[in-house]
Amino acid sequence: MADSIVKKSDLVIRHYKNGLWVVIRPRKDTQVVSLQVWFKVGSVYERENEKGIAHFLEHMLFNGNDKYAYGEAEALIESLGGQINAATSKEYTYYYVNIASPYWKEGLDVLFHLTMRATLEEKMIEKEKPIVLEELYRAKDNPTTLLWWSFEKEVYKVSPFRHPIIGYEKTIKNFTRDLLLEFYRSFYQPRNAVVVVVGNIDPKEVLGFIENTFAGEPSRPVPKRFIPEEPPQLKVRSKTLKDPRIGLDKCYSVIGWRIPPLATLEDYDILVLNEILTGGRTSLLYKELRESGIVYGVNSYDFERSRDNLFVISANLHPQNLELYKNKLFKLLQELYENLTEEELEKYKQRLINSEIFEKEEVENEASFYGYSLTVAGKINYALYFFENIKKVEVKHIKQVLEKYILNKPYSEVLLLPK
């Protein structure tokens, strides 16, 4: 069994005076490189009048900077056969270029100017507002998107995780250049950034480029935004939505429990539990619920958040099977608690490790793992010792997290039924 995706000695890790973190992983088994810039900022860092600003700013950074006018950065990367994109989450935002290795410098130059030298012109802000609003309207027109938004509102009564990443119509319409500039200058800076490069490159050349760009940028103290802690949930919460668009033969169930944050020892136990429940066609819930015809599909998720974390089981099924599904689900969780053996557990742990190895054969996925580790988990050791911590999970640990967080514990449930 592998000890790690990579040894620490295979990584080049730097922490510069301006606060910037850099992780470089040279790989000779590929002809491509993934270049990524991560920022520890997402929707949970927004104030009330800023809801949606992290996502809006992601859009704005593609609207021009001091070197590349609107559309030029994407045109350059695509002309070289590469991909450029970005994503905003609740706890992070990241920008990436995947490109053939000889063009790593062009890709990193684009990312530097894109993230550190945005101009945020007034006319481009006004151009972008209807685009983002249309994205919001499309999301609100999707019944399953509304289901998940309602679920997080049901789970979180205080925590900003309750708000959708895209924000609200009122806040988006009221974004000003001054507000965007304040947010941008506060969070888009080296002290809040991680640069990750994985692929067929020379680390010394890459470091030289970074030291003349990202590592040479001035930094400022990162504002401390108050993020209220969600109080303990003391009873079951349940909500039912109805929508005619889903059809009469389908409904959705989302059930979630509060669990420990990412990178804690108990969270590794829950990641293994997740593999046992829905990690493929031989997993417990797939065999007992999907193959028996009780549900059309079932999934489970550890949201892997640094605070106010959740474990969720979701299913889509025929409405007449809803009561049967829920009874069977809780019975299966209880039986797992009573009957799981060390032999079975070893099989699931090995499968989880194998799937992680396979996934991270892609340079983009490996780079994302390092970026997520430093930005959200707050330490590169999360990635470096991931397998080692998975290997330490025992049957007693699975039983402990089931008993402590799931079995007979308060949960939140949202149902989406046909109307």
Secondary structure, DSSP 8 states (H G I E B T S, - for coil): --S-SS-GGG-EEEE-TTS-EEEEEE-SS-SEEEEEEEES--GGG--GGGTTHHHHHHHHTTS-BSSS-TTHHHHHHHHTT-EEEEEE-SS-EEEEEEEEGGGHHHHHHHHHHHHHSB---HHHHHHHHHHHHHHHHHHHT-HHHHHHHHHHHHH-SSSGGGS-TT--HHHHHT--HHHHHHHHHHHSSGGGEEEEEEES--HHHHHHHHHTTGGGS-----------------S-EEEEEE-GGG-TT-EEEEEEEEE--TTSHHHHHHHHHHHHHHSSTTSHHIIIIITTTS-SEEEEEE---SSSEEEEEEEEE-GGGHHHHHHHHHHHHHHHHHH--HHHHHHHHHHHHHHHHHHTTSHHHHHHHHHHIIIIISSTHHHHTHHHHHHT--HHHHHHHIIIIITT---EEEEEE--
